[in-house]
Amino acid sequence: MSGQRLLVIEDESDIADVLRYNLGKEGFDVDVISRGDHALEAIRESPPDLLLLDLMLPGLDGLELMRILRRAPTTAALPVIMITARGEEIDRIVGLELGADDYISKPFSPREVVLRVKSLLRRLEPQAEAELLEAGRIRLDVTGHRLEVDGVEVSLTATEFRLLRELIVNAGRVQTRDRLLTEVWGYSDDVDSRTVDTHVRRLRKKLGPESTFIETVVGVGYRIRK
């Protein structure tokens, strides 16, 4: 992962400096921008490998910035980790609904940030084996990181892609929220299980009529029906 370019969008200079220093120590190339509108220009010109995005920003707030990025084909799958204040539960849920892959709450441990960044980037790494997974009219090309629904390509974030793959690979078997957090996100501590529910809702929207293949098992989790 050394040399991958990260963009930190954070207007609190002390927090930005902590992130730049600790991620830089791990070999990442870290840029910092303090305004949302300036960040949007920079991302459009040269998208980074991953975005660490504070929600409270001058110029353009983080939620609106994420909404714009997810609408554009060139940035629809850009990995995004939100940085939220501990009391901003509503904003966190909205951010996940808009397509954030993960979130970190302030105050945070720099080590935790590094682990989250590495975990998300690992989700983007191509699988060693060639795989073409299918469920109804859903075709998931794991090697090419492409999804087609009824012949039409659909853009997924890294987390949505990994979640769908995990469900299809285990078709017919119920996957608990805790297991999905471990297998898809790479950890289960300090992560609200509603994160899984939010990503499943987004996934269903993108699958359209084929979303009926994802079944909710009340009180347990989810499964893809055979």
PATORKE-405459 format. One record per residue (C-alpha): x, y, z. Coordinates in nm, 3 decimals, always signed. Each point is the difference from the previous one (the first is absolute). Layout:
<pts>
<pt><xx>X</xx><yy>Y</yy><zz>Z</zz></pt>
...
</pts>
This chain:
<pts>
<pt><xx>+0.000</xx><yy>+0.000</yy><zz>+0.000</zz></pt>
<pt><xx>+0.304</xx><yy>+0.223</yy><zz>+0.024</zz></pt>
<pt><xx>-0.020</xx><yy>+0.304</yy><zz>-0.228</zz></pt>
<pt><xx>-0.377</xx><yy>+0.004</yy><zz>-0.034</zz></pt>
<pt><xx>-0.141</xx><yy>+0.352</yy><zz>+0.004</zz></pt>
<pt><xx>-0.241</xx><yy>+0.102</yy><zz>+0.272</zz></pt>
<pt><xx>-0.192</xx><yy>+0.327</yy><zz>+0.021</zz></pt>
<pt><xx>-0.095</xx><yy>+0.128</yy><zz>+0.344</zz></pt>
<pt><xx>-0.274</xx><yy>+0.263</yy><zz>-0.003</zz></pt>
<pt><xx>+0.005</xx><yy>+0.150</yy><zz>+0.348</zz></pt>
<pt><xx>-0.017</xx><yy>+0.364</yy><zz>+0.113</zz></pt>
<pt><xx>+0.137</xx><yy>-0.058</yy><zz>+0.352</zz></pt>
<pt><xx>+0.373</xx><yy>+0.037</yy><zz>-0.054</zz></pt>
<pt><xx>+0.104</xx><yy>-0.203</yy><zz>+0.308</zz></pt>
<pt><xx>-0.209</xx><yy>-0.299</yy><zz>-0.113</zz></pt>
<pt><xx>+0.123</xx><yy>+0.035</yy><zz>-0.358</zz></pt>
<pt><xx>+0.361</xx><yy>+0.005</yy><zz>+0.121</zz></pt>
<pt><xx>-0.051</xx><yy>-0.317</yy><zz>+0.207</zz></pt>
<pt><xx>-0.151</xx><yy>-0.180</yy><zz>-0.297</zz></pt>
<pt><xx>+0.271</xx><yy>+0.118</yy><zz>-0.240</zz></pt>
<pt><xx>+0.280</xx><yy>-0.105</yy><zz>+0.236</zz></pt>
<pt><xx>-0.133</xx><yy>-0.344</yy><zz>+0.096</zz></pt>
<pt><xx>-0.112</xx><yy>-0.100</yy><zz>-0.349</zz></pt>
<pt><xx>+0.323</xx><yy>+0.137</yy><zz>-0.146</zz></pt>
<pt><xx>+0.199</xx><yy>-0.222</yy><zz>+0.238</zz></pt>
<pt><xx>-0.175</xx><yy>-0.299</yy><zz>-0.160</zz></pt>
<pt><xx>+0.128</xx><yy>+0.099</yy><zz>-0.344</zz></pt>
<pt><xx>-0.311</xx><yy>+0.173</yy><zz>-0.131</zz></pt>
<pt><xx>+0.024</xx><yy>+0.320</yy><zz>-0.205</zz></pt>
<pt><xx>-0.236</xx><yy>+0.230</yy><zz>+0.194</zz></pt>
<pt><xx>-0.149</xx><yy>+0.329</yy><zz>-0.121</zz></pt>
<pt><xx>-0.212</xx><yy>+0.224</yy><zz>+0.222</zz></pt>
<pt><xx>-0.269</xx><yy>+0.245</yy><zz>-0.108</zz></pt>
<pt><xx>-0.204</xx><yy>+0.202</yy><zz>+0.249</zz></pt>
<pt><xx>-0.298</xx><yy>+0.107</yy><zz>-0.217</zz></pt>
<pt><xx>-0.263</xx><yy>-0.219</yy><zz>-0.163</zz></pt>
<pt><xx>-0.028</xx><yy>+0.206</yy><zz>-0.318</zz></pt>
<pt><xx>+0.377</xx><yy>+0.002</yy><zz>-0.052</zz></pt>
<pt><xx>+0.010</xx><yy>-0.374</yy><zz>+0.063</zz></pt>
<pt><xx>-0.265</xx><yy>-0.062</yy><zz>-0.266</zz></pt>
<pt><xx>+0.212</xx><yy>+0.182</yy><zz>-0.259</zz></pt>
<pt><xx>+0.310</xx><yy>-0.200</yy><zz>+0.099</zz></pt>
<pt><xx>-0.183</xx><yy>-0.334</yy><zz>-0.012</zz></pt>
<pt><xx>-0.147</xx><yy>+0.073</yy><zz>-0.342</zz></pt>
<pt><xx>+0.345</xx><yy>+0.088</yy><zz>-0.130</zz></pt>
<pt><xx>+0.175</xx><yy>-0.304</yy><zz>+0.152</zz></pt>
<pt><xx>-0.199</xx><yy>-0.249</yy><zz>+0.212</zz></pt>
<pt><xx>+0.196</xx><yy>-0.144</yy><zz>+0.294</zz></pt>
<pt><xx>+0.010</xx><yy>-0.368</yy><zz>+0.095</zz></pt>
<pt><xx>-0.204</xx><yy>+0.070</yy><zz>+0.314</zz></pt>
<pt><xx>-0.174</xx><yy>+0.293</yy><zz>+0.163</zz></pt>
<pt><xx>-0.016</xx><yy>+0.083</yy><zz>+0.373</zz></pt>
<pt><xx>-0.287</xx><yy>+0.244</yy><zz>+0.024</zz></pt>
<pt><xx>-0.108</xx><yy>+0.217</yy><zz>+0.291</zz></pt>
<pt><xx>-0.371</xx><yy>+0.085</yy><zz>-0.015</zz></pt>
<pt><xx>+0.018</xx><yy>+0.354</yy><zz>+0.141</zz></pt>
<pt><xx>+0.188</xx><yy>+0.202</yy><zz>-0.260</zz></pt>
<pt><xx>+0.002</xx><yy>+0.357</yy><zz>-0.131</zz></pt>
<pt><xx>-0.089</xx><yy>+0.065</yy><zz>-0.364</zz></pt>
<pt><xx>-0.181</xx><yy>-0.331</yy><zz>-0.052</zz></pt>
<pt><xx>-0.094</xx><yy>-0.237</yy><zz>+0.279</zz></pt>
<pt><xx>+0.108</xx><yy>-0.362</yy><zz>-0.003</zz></pt>
<pt><xx>-0.344</xx><yy>-0.149</yy><zz>-0.064</zz></pt>
<pt><xx>-0.061</xx><yy>+0.217</yy><zz>-0.305</zz></pt>
<pt><xx>+0.351</xx><yy>-0.072</yy><zz>-0.127</zz></pt>
<pt><xx>-0.063</xx><yy>-0.373</yy><zz>+0.030</zz></pt>
<pt><xx>-0.336</xx><yy>+0.034</yy><zz>-0.176</zz></pt>
<pt><xx>+0.174</xx><yy>+0.170</yy><zz>-0.295</zz></pt>
<pt><xx>+0.279</xx><yy>-0.257</yy><zz>-0.014</zz></pt>
<pt><xx>-0.237</xx><yy>-0.298</yy><zz>-0.002</zz></pt>
<pt><xx>-0.199</xx><yy>+0.147</yy><zz>-0.290</zz></pt>
<pt><xx>+0.304</xx><yy>+0.031</yy><zz>-0.227</zz></pt>
<pt><xx>+0.114</xx><yy>-0.317</yy><zz>-0.183</zz></pt>
<pt><xx>+0.369</xx><yy>+0.080</yy><zz>+0.052</zz></pt>
<pt><xx>-0.035</xx><yy>+0.024</yy><zz>+0.380</zz></pt>
<pt><xx>-0.303</xx><yy>-0.223</yy><zz>+0.069</zz></pt>
<pt><xx>+0.221</xx><yy>-0.278</yy><zz>+0.140</zz></pt>
<pt><xx>+0.261</xx><yy>+0.223</yy><zz>+0.169</zz></pt>
<pt><xx>+0.070</xx><yy>-0.148</yy><zz>+0.347</zz></pt>
<pt><xx>-0.122</xx><yy>+0.241</yy><zz>+0.270</zz></pt>
<pt><xx>+0.045</xx><yy>-0.013</yy><zz>+0.377</zz></pt>
<pt><xx>-0.206</xx><yy>+0.259</yy><zz>+0.187</zz></pt>
<pt><xx>+0.135</xx><yy>+0.180</yy><zz>+0.305</zz></pt>
<pt><xx>-0.284</xx><yy>+0.088</yy><zz>+0.235</zz></pt>
<pt><xx>-0.042</xx><yy>+0.146</yy><zz>+0.348</zz></pt>
<pt><xx>-0.116</xx><yy>-0.254</yy><zz>+0.255</zz></pt>
<pt><xx>-0.347</xx><yy>+0.155</yy><zz>+0.028</zz></pt>
<pt><xx>-0.068</xx><yy>+0.024</yy><zz>-0.375</zz></pt>
<pt><xx>-0.192</xx><yy>-0.327</yy><zz>-0.034</zz></pt>
<pt><xx>-0.252</xx><yy>+0.145</yy><zz>-0.246</zz></pt>
<pt><xx>+0.275</xx><yy>+0.134</yy><zz>-0.225</zz></pt>
<pt><xx>+0.181</xx><yy>-0.333</yy><zz>+0.020</zz></pt>
<pt><xx>-0.309</xx><yy>-0.190</yy><zz>-0.114</zz></pt>
<pt><xx>-0.063</xx><yy>+0.249</yy><zz>-0.281</zz></pt>
<pt><xx>+0.365</xx><yy>-0.027</yy><zz>-0.104</zz></pt>
<pt><xx>-0.023</xx><yy>-0.377</yy><zz>-0.023</zz></pt>
<pt><xx>-0.324</xx><yy>+0.032</yy><zz>-0.198</zz></pt>
<pt><xx>+0.180</xx><yy>+0.231</yy><zz>-0.243</zz></pt>
<pt><xx>+0.270</xx><yy>-0.261</yy><zz>-0.054</zz></pt>
<pt><xx>+0.277</xx><yy>+0.041</yy><zz>+0.257</zz></pt>
<pt><xx>+0.189</xx><yy>-0.327</yy><zz>+0.042</zz></pt>
<pt><xx>+0.082</xx><yy>+0.048</yy><zz>+0.366</zz></pt>
<pt><xx>+0.010</xx><yy>+0.255</yy><zz>+0.280</zz></pt>
<pt><xx>+0.230</xx><yy>+0.104</yy><zz>+0.284</zz></pt>
<pt><xx>-0.129</xx><yy>+0.191</yy><zz>+0.302</zz></pt>
<pt><xx>+0.189</xx><yy>+0.282</yy><zz>+0.168</zz></pt>
<pt><xx>+0.197</xx><yy>-0.023</yy><zz>+0.221</zz></pt>
<pt><xx>+0.178</xx><yy>-0.285</yy><zz>-0.173</zz></pt>
<pt><xx>+0.316</xx><yy>-0.203</yy><zz>+0.039</zz></pt>
<pt><xx>+0.250</xx><yy>+0.063</yy><zz>-0.282</zz></pt>
<pt><xx>+0.073</xx><yy>-0.373</yy><zz>-0.003</zz></pt>
<pt><xx>-0.369</xx><yy>-0.071</yy><zz>-0.055</zz></pt>
<pt><xx>-0.006</xx><yy>+0.240</yy><zz>-0.296</zz></pt>
<pt><xx>+0.298</xx><yy>-0.178</yy><zz>-0.158</zz></pt>
<pt><xx>-0.167</xx><yy>-0.339</yy><zz>+0.048</zz></pt>
<pt><xx>-0.327</xx><yy>+0.123</yy><zz>-0.152</zz></pt>
<pt><xx>+0.178</xx><yy>+0.149</yy><zz>-0.301</zz></pt>
<pt><xx>+0.200</xx><yy>-0.318</yy><zz>-0.063</zz></pt>
<pt><xx>-0.310</xx><yy>-0.215</yy><zz>+0.042</zz></pt>
<pt><xx>-0.197</xx><yy>+0.202</yy><zz>-0.255</zz></pt>
<pt><xx>+0.285</xx><yy>+0.000</yy><zz>-0.250</zz></pt>
<pt><xx>+0.033</xx><yy>-0.377</yy><zz>+0.033</zz></pt>
<pt><xx>-0.363</xx><yy>-0.030</yy><zz>-0.112</zz></pt>
<pt><xx>+0.107</xx><yy>+0.151</yy><zz>-0.331</zz></pt>
<pt><xx>+0.274</xx><yy>-0.254</yy><zz>-0.065</zz></pt>
<pt><xx>-0.086</xx><yy>-0.243</yy><zz>-0.281</zz></pt>
<pt><xx>-0.080</xx><yy>-0.356</yy><zz>+0.101</zz></pt>
<pt><xx>+0.265</xx><yy>-0.259</yy><zz>-0.078</zz></pt>
<pt><xx>-0.252</xx><yy>-0.234</yy><zz>-0.164</zz></pt>
<pt><xx>-0.210</xx><yy>+0.080</yy><zz>-0.304</zz></pt>
<pt><xx>-0.363</xx><yy>+0.012</yy><zz>+0.102</zz></pt>
<pt><xx>-0.330</xx><yy>+0.066</yy><zz>-0.170</zz></pt>
<pt><xx>-0.284</xx><yy>-0.020</yy><zz>+0.252</zz></pt>
<pt><xx>-0.367</xx><yy>-0.001</yy><zz>-0.095</zz></pt>
<pt><xx>-0.337</xx><yy>+0.026</yy><zz>+0.172</zz></pt>
<pt><xx>-0.294</xx><yy>+0.039</yy><zz>-0.235</zz></pt>
<pt><xx>+0.089</xx><yy>+0.284</yy><zz>-0.235</zz></pt>
<pt><xx>+0.278</xx><yy>+0.116</yy><zz>+0.232</zz></pt>
<pt><xx>+0.348</xx><yy>-0.066</yy><zz>-0.144</zz></pt>
<pt><xx>+0.297</xx><yy>+0.090</yy><zz>+0.218</zz></pt>
<pt><xx>+0.341</xx><yy>-0.005</yy><zz>-0.170</zz></pt>
<pt><xx>+0.229</xx><yy>-0.018</yy><zz>+0.304</zz></pt>
<pt><xx>+0.327</xx><yy>+0.019</yy><zz>-0.192</zz></pt>
<pt><xx>-0.116</xx><yy>+0.298</yy><zz>-0.206</zz></pt>
<pt><xx>-0.183</xx><yy>+0.159</yy><zz>+0.294</zz></pt>
<pt><xx>-0.314</xx><yy>+0.047</yy><zz>-0.212</zz></pt>
<pt><xx>-0.368</xx><yy>-0.054</yy><zz>+0.066</zz></pt>
<pt><xx>-0.262</xx><yy>-0.050</yy><zz>-0.270</zz></pt>
<pt><xx>-0.371</xx><yy>-0.013</yy><zz>+0.076</zz></pt>
<pt><xx>-0.207</xx><yy>-0.132</yy><zz>-0.291</zz></pt>
<pt><xx>+0.287</xx><yy>+0.087</yy><zz>-0.234</zz></pt>
<pt><xx>+0.044</xx><yy>+0.358</yy><zz>+0.126</zz></pt>
<pt><xx>+0.318</xx><yy>+0.094</yy><zz>+0.186</zz></pt>
<pt><xx>-0.062</xx><yy>+0.143</yy><zz>+0.347</zz></pt>
<pt><xx>+0.258</xx><yy>+0.193</yy><zz>+0.201</zz></pt>
<pt><xx>+0.072</xx><yy>-0.122</yy><zz>+0.353</zz></pt>
<pt><xx>+0.224</xx><yy>+0.133</yy><zz>+0.274</zz></pt>
<pt><xx>+0.275</xx><yy>-0.230</yy><zz>+0.126</zz></pt>
<pt><xx>-0.206</xx><yy>-0.093</yy><zz>+0.305</zz></pt>
<pt><xx>-0.321</xx><yy>-0.062</yy><zz>-0.194</zz></pt>
<pt><xx>+0.191</xx><yy>-0.225</yy><zz>-0.240</zz></pt>
<pt><xx>+0.157</xx><yy>-0.205</yy><zz>+0.279</zz></pt>
<pt><xx>-0.335</xx><yy>-0.027</yy><zz>+0.180</zz></pt>
<pt><xx>-0.178</xx><yy>-0.129</yy><zz>-0.310</zz></pt>
<pt><xx>+0.280</xx><yy>-0.249</yy><zz>-0.069</zz></pt>
<pt><xx>-0.016</xx><yy>-0.131</yy><zz>+0.357</zz></pt>
<pt><xx>-0.377</xx><yy>-0.051</yy><zz>-0.025</zz></pt>
<pt><xx>+0.014</xx><yy>-0.174</yy><zz>-0.340</zz></pt>
<pt><xx>+0.290</xx><yy>-0.227</yy><zz>+0.097</zz></pt>
<pt><xx>-0.209</xx><yy>-0.112</yy><zz>+0.297</zz></pt>
<pt><xx>-0.330</xx><yy>-0.017</yy><zz>-0.191</zz></pt>
<pt><xx>-0.272</xx><yy>-0.177</yy><zz>+0.193</zz></pt>
<pt><xx>+0.178</xx><yy>+0.045</yy><zz>+0.334</zz></pt>
<pt><xx>-0.089</xx><yy>+0.276</yy><zz>+0.245</zz></pt>
<pt><xx>+0.283</xx><yy>+0.245</yy><zz>+0.069</zz></pt>
<pt><xx>-0.025</xx><yy>+0.170</yy><zz>+0.337</zz></pt>
<pt><xx>+0.076</xx><yy>+0.370</yy><zz>+0.031</zz></pt>
<pt><xx>+0.301</xx><yy>-0.077</yy><zz>+0.221</zz></pt>
<pt><xx>+0.141</xx><yy>-0.243</yy><zz>-0.256</zz></pt>
<pt><xx>-0.049</xx><yy>+0.248</yy><zz>-0.283</zz></pt>
<pt><xx>+0.177</xx><yy>+0.270</yy><zz>+0.203</zz></pt>
<pt><xx>+0.294</xx><yy>-0.234</yy><zz>+0.046</zz></pt>
<pt><xx>+0.015</xx><yy>-0.137</yy><zz>-0.355</zz></pt>
<pt><xx>-0.085</xx><yy>+0.319</yy><zz>-0.192</zz></pt>
<pt><xx>+0.128</xx><yy>+0.281</yy><zz>+0.220</zz></pt>
<pt><xx>+0.284</xx><yy>-0.200</yy><zz>+0.153</zz></pt>
<pt><xx>-0.097</xx><yy>+0.071</yy><zz>+0.363</zz></pt>
<pt><xx>-0.303</xx><yy>+0.002</yy><zz>+0.225</zz></pt>
<pt><xx>+0.103</xx><yy>+0.206</yy><zz>+0.302</zz></pt>
<pt><xx>-0.122</xx><yy>+0.359</yy><zz>+0.030</zz></pt>
<pt><xx>-0.216</xx><yy>-0.027</yy><zz>-0.311</zz></pt>
<pt><xx>-0.378</xx><yy>+0.030</yy><zz>+0.020</zz></pt>
<pt><xx>-0.170</xx><yy>-0.301</yy><zz>-0.160</zz></pt>
<pt><xx>-0.238</xx><yy>+0.245</yy><zz>-0.165</zz></pt>
<pt><xx>+0.288</xx><yy>+0.072</yy><zz>-0.234</zz></pt>
<pt><xx>-0.079</xx><yy>-0.335</yy><zz>-0.162</zz></pt>
<pt><xx>-0.370</xx><yy>+0.086</yy><zz>-0.030</zz></pt>
<pt><xx>+0.080</xx><yy>+0.332</yy><zz>-0.165</zz></pt>
<pt><xx>+0.227</xx><yy>-0.162</yy><zz>-0.259</zz></pt>
<pt><xx>-0.257</xx><yy>-0.270</yy><zz>-0.074</zz></pt>
<pt><xx>-0.262</xx><yy>+0.271</yy><zz>-0.064</zz></pt>
<pt><xx>+0.234</xx><yy>+0.172</yy><zz>-0.246</zz></pt>
<pt><xx>+0.080</xx><yy>-0.330</yy><zz>-0.166</zz></pt>
<pt><xx>-0.368</xx><yy>-0.080</yy><zz>-0.044</zz></pt>
<pt><xx>-0.063</xx><yy>+0.336</yy><zz>-0.164</zz></pt>
<pt><xx>+0.277</xx><yy>-0.065</yy><zz>-0.251</zz></pt>
<pt><xx>-0.118</xx><yy>-0.353</yy><zz>-0.077</zz></pt>
<pt><xx>-0.351</xx><yy>+0.122</yy><zz>-0.088</zz></pt>
<pt><xx>-0.245</xx><yy>-0.288</yy><zz>-0.062</zz></pt>
<pt><xx>+0.276</xx><yy>-0.253</yy><zz>+0.074</zz></pt>
<pt><xx>+0.019</xx><yy>+0.135</yy><zz>+0.356</zz></pt>
<pt><xx>-0.257</xx><yy>-0.264</yy><zz>+0.097</zz></pt>
<pt><xx>+0.289</xx><yy>-0.249</yy><zz>-0.002</zz></pt>
<pt><xx>+0.124</xx><yy>+0.160</yy><zz>+0.325</zz></pt>
<pt><xx>-0.221</xx><yy>-0.131</yy><zz>+0.278</zz></pt>
<pt><xx>-0.015</xx><yy>+0.144</yy><zz>+0.352</zz></pt>
<pt><xx>-0.004</xx><yy>-0.257</yy><zz>+0.279</zz></pt>
<pt><xx>-0.156</xx><yy>+0.199</yy><zz>+0.283</zz></pt>
<pt><xx>+0.217</xx><yy>+0.023</yy><zz>+0.308</zz></pt>
<pt><xx>+0.288</xx><yy>-0.184</yy><zz>-0.167</zz></pt>
<pt><xx>+0.133</xx><yy>+0.148</yy><zz>-0.325</zz></pt>
<pt><xx>-0.022</xx><yy>-0.052</yy><zz>-0.376</zz></pt>
<pt><xx>+0.031</xx><yy>-0.264</yy><zz>-0.269</zz></pt>
<pt><xx>-0.009</xx><yy>-0.027</yy><zz>-0.377</zz></pt>
<pt><xx>-0.268</xx><yy>-0.251</yy><zz>-0.101</zz></pt>
<pt><xx>+0.095</xx><yy>-0.272</yy><zz>-0.242</zz></pt>
</pts>
